[in-house]
Amino acid sequence: MSPMVTTFRVRCRTVRTGPDGSGTVGHCPTDSPGIANEFRVSAVRPGRRRTRLPSARSRRTMADMSEAFIVPPGEGRLLDLGNFEAVVLATAAQTDGELTLLQTQSEPPDFGPPLHLHRDAAEAFFVLEGEYLMFIEDQQTLCPPGTFVYVPRATPHTFKVVSAGAGKKLNLFSPAAMVQYFEELAEAEAAGTVTPELLDEIAARSNVEVLGPVPKTYL
């Protein structure tokens, strides 16, 4: 059933359509008082609603959205990094670029990366096992299991395992980042070609700036 269309001749005032006074409100198209104006006002018949289809832009947005997913315990993609391991739990492709999540594990006592910063992402840690000493700018904080740490983008930081046993933690990057870094480091470790100089190159490709020397326990 098509909507009702009514033509009015009115002086400057508001007109409502529909038998019960409801419907679309029409305003006089001129500010001049006393001049009659003719215009058309459409009203939807009572009891009927217009259905608006999503626009092409909305359909593209919905199509680009990531899907929900679950990574069961013990799964995820394992990367062997020599002195430690990383398990990839969420990638940029899976989260529509919102974040990446890795579990870094088997990090031995005194293990830690060089002082560095991330130019393209903030980083967060959640300690699962062992104890870490976190260095963020000029602060040092002891972080036992259950500790959450947030490091803003472009903030110098590093850490060191200070417990007698190995450390394990979650590393979250937002927006998505750093999976390429760990993939390239794993390839270099497997090929036996990793050096501090190569680490600098790998880091630069992932928008990481290395600010300090590379500890012997890292490579």
Backbone as numpy.savetxt, mean C-alpha at the origin, in Angstrom:
# Nx Ny Nz CAx CAy CAz Cx Cy Cz
-41.18 1.58 -18.07 -42.04 2.76 -18.07 -41.15 3.99 -18.07
-41.39 4.92 -19.00 -40.54 6.10 -19.11 -40.93 7.14 -18.07
-40.00 7.99 -17.65 -40.31 9.03 -16.67 -41.24 10.06 -17.24
-42.05 10.69 -16.37 -42.95 11.74 -16.79 -42.15 13.00 -17.10
-42.52 13.69 -18.18 -41.88 14.96 -18.54 -42.97 16.00 -18.66
-42.89 17.09 -17.92 -43.92 18.11 -17.90 -43.32 19.45 -18.28
-44.06 20.23 -19.10 -43.62 21.56 -19.49 -44.41 22.59 -18.68
-43.70 23.56 -18.08 -44.31 24.59 -17.25 -43.99 25.96 -17.83
-44.96 26.86 -17.63 -44.65 28.29 -17.82 -44.79 28.90 -16.43
-43.67 29.42 -15.91 -43.69 29.90 -14.53 -43.03 31.27 -14.45
-43.41 32.00 -13.41 -42.63 33.17 -13.05 -41.56 32.68 -12.08
-40.63 33.51 -11.70 -39.45 33.07 -10.97 -39.83 32.47 -9.63
-39.95 31.19 -9.57 -40.25 30.46 -8.35 -39.82 29.01 -8.55
-39.86 28.23 -7.47 -39.47 26.83 -7.51 -40.68 25.97 -7.81
-40.52 24.95 -8.64 -41.61 24.06 -9.03 -41.28 22.65 -8.61
-42.22 21.94 -8.02 -42.05 20.53 -7.70 -43.01 19.72 -8.57
-42.60 18.56 -8.99 -43.42 17.72 -9.85 -43.86 16.48 -9.10
-44.83 15.79 -9.64 -45.34 14.56 -9.04 -46.62 14.83 -8.30
-47.53 13.84 -8.28 -48.84 14.04 -7.67 -48.76 14.28 -6.17
-47.72 13.80 -5.52 -47.61 13.98 -4.07 -46.65 15.10 -3.71
-46.26 15.89 -4.71 -45.35 17.00 -4.44 -43.90 16.63 -4.42
-43.59 15.34 -4.65 -42.20 14.93 -4.65 -41.67 14.91 -6.07
-40.40 14.77 -6.22 -39.81 14.68 -7.54 -38.66 15.64 -7.69
-38.33 15.96 -8.93 -37.20 16.84 -9.21 -37.59 18.29 -9.01
-36.74 19.03 -8.37 -37.00 20.45 -8.15 -36.44 21.24 -9.31
-37.26 22.09 -9.95 -36.80 22.92 -11.05 -36.71 24.37 -10.61
-35.67 25.04 -10.98 -35.49 26.45 -10.63 -35.62 27.30 -11.89
-36.17 28.46 -11.73 -36.35 29.36 -12.86 -35.00 29.71 -13.46
-34.85 29.60 -14.78 -33.54 29.82 -15.38 -33.11 31.27 -15.45
-33.91 32.21 -14.94 -33.51 33.61 -15.02 -33.72 34.28 -13.68
-32.96 35.30 -13.43 -33.09 36.06 -12.20 -34.05 37.23 -12.34
-34.56 37.46 -13.53 -35.40 38.63 -13.77 -36.82 38.36 -13.27
-37.33 39.12 -12.32 -38.69 38.89 -11.81 -39.74 39.27 -12.84
-40.87 38.55 -12.80 -42.00 38.89 -13.65 -41.90 38.36 -15.05
-40.82 37.67 -15.42 -40.67 37.15 -16.78 -41.00 35.67 -16.75
-41.94 35.27 -17.58 -42.31 33.86 -17.63 -41.25 33.09 -18.40
-40.97 31.90 -17.95 -39.97 31.05 -18.59 -40.51 29.65 -18.74
-40.18 29.04 -19.84 -40.66 27.69 -20.12 -39.47 26.73 -20.01
-39.60 25.67 -19.20 -38.57 24.67 -19.11 -39.19 23.32 -18.78
-38.43 22.28 -18.93 -38.94 20.91 -18.78 -38.33 20.30 -17.53
-39.15 19.62 -16.76 -38.72 18.96 -15.54 -39.10 17.50 -15.62
-38.14 16.62 -15.41 -38.40 15.18 -15.44 -38.58 14.68 -14.03
-39.54 13.82 -13.82 -39.78 13.21 -12.51 -39.90 11.72 -12.68
-39.30 10.96 -11.79 -39.44 9.51 -11.82 -40.79 9.14 -11.24
-41.51 8.25 -11.88 -42.81 7.84 -11.38 -42.68 7.22 -9.99
-43.67 7.43 -9.13 -43.61 6.87 -7.78 -43.40 5.36 -7.81
-42.56 4.88 -6.90 -42.33 3.44 -6.81 -41.26 2.92 -7.73
-40.69 3.77 -8.59 -39.67 3.34 -9.51 -38.36 4.06 -9.20
-37.24 3.35 -9.31 -35.93 3.96 -9.11 -35.10 3.78 -10.36
-34.35 4.77 -10.67 -33.44 4.65 -11.80 -32.19 3.90 -11.36
-31.73 2.99 -12.19 -30.51 2.24 -11.91 -29.37 2.82 -12.72
-28.31 3.25 -12.02 -27.16 3.82 -12.71 -26.09 2.76 -12.85
-25.67 2.50 -14.07 -24.60 1.55 -14.31 -23.26 2.18 -14.02
-22.28 1.39 -13.53 -20.96 1.95 -13.26 -20.32 2.49 -14.52
-19.63 3.60 -14.40 -18.97 4.20 -15.55 -17.80 3.34 -15.99
-17.28 3.64 -17.18 -16.12 2.90 -17.67 -14.93 3.08 -16.73
-14.80 4.29 -16.18 -13.70 4.54 -15.24 -13.86 3.69 -13.99
-15.10 3.60 -13.48 -15.35 2.78 -12.29 -15.08 1.32 -12.57
-15.47 0.84 -13.77 -15.22 -0.56 -14.12 -13.74 -0.83 -14.19
-12.94 0.11 -14.72 -11.50 -0.08 -14.78 -10.90 -0.13 -13.38
-11.39 0.75 -12.50 -10.88 0.78 -11.13 -11.15 -0.54 -10.43
-12.38 -1.07 -10.59 -12.73 -2.33 -9.95 -11.91 -3.47 -10.52
-11.62 -3.42 -11.80 -10.84 -4.49 -12.43 -9.40 -4.47 -11.96
-8.88 -3.27 -11.64 -7.50 -3.16 -11.22 -7.28 -3.53 -9.76
-8.35 -3.62 -8.98 -8.20 -3.90 -7.56 -7.69 -5.31 -7.34
-6.83 -5.47 -6.32 -6.30 -6.78 -6.00 -7.37 -7.64 -5.35
-7.13 -8.95 -5.37 -8.06 -9.89 -4.77 -7.55 -10.31 -3.40
-8.47 -10.71 -2.54 -8.08 -11.20 -1.22 -7.29 -12.51 -1.37
-6.35 -12.74 -0.47 -5.59 -13.98 -0.51 -5.11 -14.32 0.89
-4.79 -15.59 1.09 -4.31 -16.10 2.38 -3.05 -16.93 2.12
-2.03 -16.71 2.93 -0.80 -17.51 2.86 -0.77 -18.39 4.12
-1.00 -19.69 3.97 -1.01 -20.57 5.15 0.36 -20.67 5.79
0.43 -21.11 7.04 1.72 -21.27 7.73 2.66 -22.19 6.95
3.93 -21.81 6.91 4.92 -22.63 6.23 4.99 -22.43 4.74
4.10 -21.59 4.20 4.13 -21.33 2.76 4.69 -19.94 2.50
4.65 -19.52 1.26 5.36 -18.31 0.87 6.60 -18.72 0.09
7.16 -17.77 -0.65 8.32 -18.07 -1.50 9.61 -17.83 -0.72
10.42 -18.87 -0.55 11.64 -18.80 0.24 12.81 -18.32 -0.61
13.54 -17.33 -0.10 14.75 -16.83 -0.74 15.93 -17.10 0.19
16.92 -17.82 -0.32 18.13 -18.13 0.44 19.12 -16.99 0.26
19.42 -16.29 1.33 20.27 -15.10 1.26 21.63 -15.33 1.91
22.05 -16.57 1.98 23.35 -16.88 2.54 23.31 -16.98 4.05
23.51 -15.86 4.72 23.52 -15.84 6.19 22.13 -15.73 6.81
21.11 -15.54 5.98 19.74 -15.49 6.49 18.78 -15.84 5.36
17.49 -15.90 5.67 16.46 -16.24 4.68 15.35 -15.19 4.71
14.67 -15.08 3.58 13.48 -14.23 3.51 12.36 -15.02 2.86
11.18 -14.94 3.44 10.00 -15.59 2.88 9.08 -14.49 2.37
8.79 -14.50 1.08 7.92 -13.49 0.48 6.47 -13.88 0.74
5.76 -13.03 1.46 4.37 -13.31 1.83 3.36 -12.48 1.02
3.74 -11.29 0.58 2.85 -10.45 -0.21 3.68 -9.57 -1.12
3.29 -9.51 -2.39 4.02 -8.74 -3.39 3.20 -7.55 -3.87
3.84 -6.68 -4.65 3.15 -5.52 -5.21 1.99 -5.96 -6.10
2.19 -7.03 -6.87 1.14 -7.50 -7.77 -0.08 -7.99 -6.99
0.15 -8.58 -5.82 -0.95 -9.11 -5.03 -1.70 -8.03 -4.26
-1.05 -6.90 -3.98 -1.67 -5.86 -3.15 -1.93 -4.57 -3.92
-1.89 -4.65 -5.24 -2.11 -3.47 -6.08 -1.13 -2.35 -5.72
0.10 -2.76 -5.36 1.14 -1.80 -5.07 1.07 -1.15 -3.70
0.12 -1.57 -2.87 -0.05 -0.93 -1.56 1.08 -1.29 -0.60
1.51 -2.55 -0.62 2.53 -2.97 0.34 3.19 -4.25 -0.12
4.35 -4.55 0.49 4.96 -5.87 0.38 5.26 -6.34 1.80
5.23 -7.65 2.00 5.48 -8.23 3.31 6.40 -9.43 3.17
7.45 -9.43 3.97 8.39 -10.54 3.99 8.63 -10.97 5.44
8.97 -12.24 5.61 9.43 -12.72 6.90 10.91 -13.03 6.78
11.73 -12.31 7.52 13.16 -12.58 7.49 13.49 -13.43 8.72
14.28 -14.48 8.52 14.47 -15.48 9.56 15.87 -16.07 9.51
16.18 -16.87 10.54 17.51 -17.49 10.66 18.62 -16.44 10.66
18.34 -15.28 11.25 19.33 -14.22 11.35 20.19 -14.49 12.59
21.47 -14.80 12.43 22.31 -15.24 13.55 22.67 -14.10 14.49
23.19 -14.42 15.69 23.66 -13.37 16.61 24.66 -12.45 15.92
24.54 -11.18 16.23 25.38 -10.10 15.66 25.04 -9.78 14.20
24.02 -10.43 13.67 23.63 -10.17 12.29 22.98 -8.80 12.16
23.23 -8.13 11.05 22.55 -6.87 10.75 23.01 -6.30 9.43
22.18 -5.51 8.77 22.55 -4.87 7.50 23.33 -3.59 7.76
23.90 -3.00 6.72 24.54 -1.69 6.90 23.50 -0.61 7.18
23.93 0.47 7.77 23.05 1.62 7.95 22.54 2.05 6.57
21.24 2.29 6.45 20.67 2.59 5.14 19.35 3.34 5.31
18.81 3.78 4.19 17.47 4.38 4.18 16.76 3.98 2.88
15.44 4.01 2.93 14.59 3.69 1.77 14.00 4.99 1.23
14.27 5.29 -0.02 13.79 6.54 -0.60 12.35 6.45 -1.07
11.82 5.25 -1.29 10.50 5.11 -1.90 9.46 4.48 -0.99
9.80 4.13 0.24 8.83 3.44 1.08 9.17 3.57 2.55
8.14 3.51 3.38 8.32 3.36 4.82 8.48 1.87 5.11
9.15 1.56 6.24 9.35 0.17 6.62 8.85 -0.04 8.04
8.25 -1.21 8.27 7.81 -1.58 9.61 8.32 -2.98 9.94
8.67 -3.20 11.19 9.13 -4.50 11.67 8.20 -5.00 12.77
8.03 -6.31 12.83 7.39 -6.93 13.98 8.26 -8.12 14.39
8.83 -8.06 15.60 9.77 -9.09 16.05 9.00 -10.34 16.48
9.38 -11.48 15.89 8.75 -12.76 16.21 9.60 -13.60 17.16
10.90 -13.65 16.91 11.80 -14.44 17.74 13.12 -13.70 17.90
13.81 -13.97 19.01 15.09 -13.32 19.28 14.91 -11.88 19.74
16.02 -11.22 19.96 16.00 -9.82 20.36 16.86 -9.01 19.38
16.37 -7.84 19.06 17.06 -6.95 18.12 17.37 -5.63 18.82
18.50 -5.06 18.47 18.80 -3.70 18.85 18.57 -2.84 17.61
17.56 -1.99 17.67 17.20 -1.14 16.54 17.90 0.21 16.64
18.50 0.62 15.55 19.14 1.93 15.45 18.33 2.78 14.46
17.68 3.80 14.96 16.88 4.69 14.10 17.38 6.10 14.33
18.03 6.65 13.32 18.71 7.94 13.43 19.68 7.88 14.62
19.48 8.68 15.67 20.44 8.68 16.77 19.92 7.93 18.00
18.89 7.09 17.82 18.31 6.35 18.94 18.59 4.86 18.82
18.78 4.20 19.96 18.96 2.75 20.03 17.90 2.18 20.96
17.21 1.14 20.51 16.13 0.57 21.31 16.21 -0.95 21.25
16.13 -1.59 22.42 16.11 -3.04 22.49 14.70 -3.53 22.18
14.59 -4.49 21.27 13.28 -4.93 20.79 13.13 -6.44 20.95
12.47 -6.90 22.01 12.21 -8.33 22.20 11.02 -8.78 21.36
10.69 -10.08 21.36 9.52 -10.56 20.60 8.25 -9.80 20.98
7.45 -9.50 19.99 6.22 -8.74 20.20 6.38 -7.25 19.97
7.60 -6.79 19.69 7.85 -5.37 19.46 7.49 -4.98 18.02
6.82 -3.86 17.88 6.53 -3.28 16.56 7.38 -2.03 16.38
7.96 -1.89 15.20 8.83 -0.75 14.89 8.39 -0.14 13.57
8.23 1.17 13.54 7.88 1.88 12.31 9.01 2.84 11.95
9.46 2.79 10.69 10.54 3.66 10.21 10.02 4.45 9.01
9.85 5.76 9.11 9.37 6.54 7.97 10.34 6.49 6.78
9.81 6.75 5.64 10.63 6.84 4.43 11.77 7.84 4.61
12.92 7.50 4.00 14.11 8.37 4.00 14.70 8.58 5.40
14.47 7.63 6.30 15.00 7.72 7.67 16.15 6.72 7.83
17.35 7.15 8.17 18.46 6.21 8.37 18.17 5.24 9.50
18.45 3.96 9.27 18.20 2.95 10.29 18.99 1.68 9.99
19.13 0.86 11.00 19.68 -0.49 10.86 19.30 -1.26 12.12
19.79 -2.49 12.24 19.50 -3.29 13.43 20.58 -4.34 13.60
20.59 -4.97 14.78 21.52 -6.05 15.04 20.84 -7.06 15.96
21.03 -8.35 15.68 20.51 -9.40 16.55 21.42 -9.47 17.78
20.82 -9.30 18.97 21.61 -9.29 20.20 21.27 -10.46 21.12
20.37 -11.33 20.70 20.02 -12.50 21.50 21.00 -13.63 21.21
20.99 -14.65 22.11 21.87 -15.81 21.92 21.39 -16.68 20.76
20.09 -16.63 20.49 19.53 -17.42 19.39 19.24 -16.55 18.18
18.84 -17.21 17.10 18.56 -16.50 15.84 17.33 -15.61 15.96
17.31 -14.59 15.14 16.18 -13.68 15.12 15.25 -13.97 13.95
13.97 -13.63 14.15 12.96 -13.75 13.09 12.00 -12.58 13.24
11.63 -11.97 12.12 10.73 -10.82 12.18 9.97 -10.66 10.86
8.92 -9.88 10.91 8.20 -9.49 9.71 8.72 -8.13 9.26
8.86 -7.97 7.94 9.27 -6.70 7.34 8.18 -6.27 6.38
7.57 -5.13 6.64 6.51 -4.60 5.78 6.99 -3.30 5.16
6.77 -3.16 3.85 7.14 -1.95 3.13 5.90 -1.36 2.48
5.70 -0.06 2.66 4.54 0.61 2.08 4.94 1.99 1.57
4.65 2.29 0.28 4.07 1.38 -0.71 5.03 0.22 -1.03
4.54 -0.69 -1.86 5.28 -1.91 -2.14 6.71 -1.63 -2.59
7.66 -2.40 -2.01 9.07 -2.20 -2.34 9.87 -3.39 -1.85
11.14 -3.47 -2.29 12.19 -4.31 -1.73 12.19 -5.80 -2.10
11.14 -6.31 -2.70 11.18 -7.72 -3.09 12.28 -7.94 -4.13
12.41 -7.01 -5.07 13.47 -7.11 -6.08 14.85 -7.13 -5.43
15.03 -6.34 -4.39 16.32 -6.31 -3.69 16.67 -7.71 -3.16
15.74 -8.33 -2.46 16.02 -9.65 -1.89 16.17 -10.71 -2.98
15.41 -10.58 -4.06 15.56 -11.53 -5.16 16.96 -11.43 -5.78
17.41 -10.21 -6.03 18.73 -10.03 -6.64 19.85 -10.46 -5.68
19.68 -10.19 -4.40 20.68 -10.61 -3.43 20.74 -12.13 -3.35
19.60 -12.81 -3.42 19.58 -14.27 -3.41 20.28 -14.84 -4.64
20.07 -14.23 -5.81 20.74 -14.69 -7.03 22.25 -14.52 -6.91
22.70 -13.40 -6.36 24.14 -13.16 -6.21 24.75 -14.13 -5.21
24.05 -14.41 -4.13 24.53 -15.38 -3.14 24.65 -16.77 -3.77
23.65 -17.15 -4.55 23.67 -18.47 -5.19 24.82 -18.58 -6.19
25.14 -17.47 -6.85 26.22 -17.48 -7.84 27.58 -17.26 -7.19
27.61 -16.92 -5.91 28.87 -16.67 -5.22 29.56 -15.40 -5.65
28.78 -14.44 -6.13 29.37 -13.20 -6.67 29.11 -11.98 -5.80
28.43 -12.16 -4.67 28.05 -11.00 -3.88 29.27 -10.37 -3.20
29.35 -9.06 -3.29 30.41 -8.26 -2.66 29.74 -6.99 -2.13
30.41 -6.25 -1.25 29.84 -4.97 -0.81 29.56 -4.02 -1.97
30.43 -4.04 -2.98 30.21 -3.17 -4.15 28.95 -3.58 -4.91
28.77 -4.89 -5.09 27.57 -5.37 -5.77 26.33 -5.09 -4.93
26.46 -5.19 -3.62 25.33 -4.88 -2.75 24.89 -3.43 -2.94
25.84 -2.52 -3.08 25.50 -1.12 -3.33 24.68 -0.97 -4.62
25.07 -1.71 -5.65 24.36 -1.64 -6.93 22.94 -2.21 -6.80
22.84 -3.35 -6.14 21.52 -3.96 -5.94 20.62 -3.02 -5.14
21.18 -2.43 -4.10 20.41 -1.51 -3.27 19.93 -0.30 -4.07
20.81 0.26 -4.88 20.44 1.45 -5.66 19.29 1.16 -6.61
19.25 -0.04 -7.17 18.16 -0.40 -8.09 16.83 -0.51 -7.37
16.87 -0.67 -6.05 15.63 -0.75 -5.26 15.41 0.50 -4.42
16.05 1.60 -4.82 15.87 2.89 -4.15 16.30 2.86 -2.69
17.34 2.09 -2.42 17.94 2.04 -1.08 19.30 2.72 -1.13
19.54 3.62 -0.19 20.84 4.27 -0.10 21.62 3.67 1.07
22.75 3.05 0.78 23.60 2.48 1.82 24.45 3.59 2.41
24.40 3.73 3.73 25.07 4.85 4.40 26.28 4.44 5.22
26.45 3.16 5.47 27.55 2.71 6.30 28.20 1.46 5.76
29.27 1.00 6.41 29.95 -0.22 5.96 29.06 -1.45 6.11
29.35 -2.47 5.31 28.57 -3.70 5.34 29.16 -4.63 6.40
28.39 -4.99 7.43 28.89 -5.91 8.45 29.23 -7.28 7.85
30.26 -7.93 8.42 30.68 -9.24 7.89 29.57 -10.27 8.03
28.70 -10.12 9.03 27.65 -11.12 9.25 26.51 -11.00 8.22
26.47 -9.90 7.45 25.35 -9.71 6.52 25.54 -10.47 5.22
26.77 -10.56 4.73 27.03 -11.24 3.46 27.77 -12.55 3.68
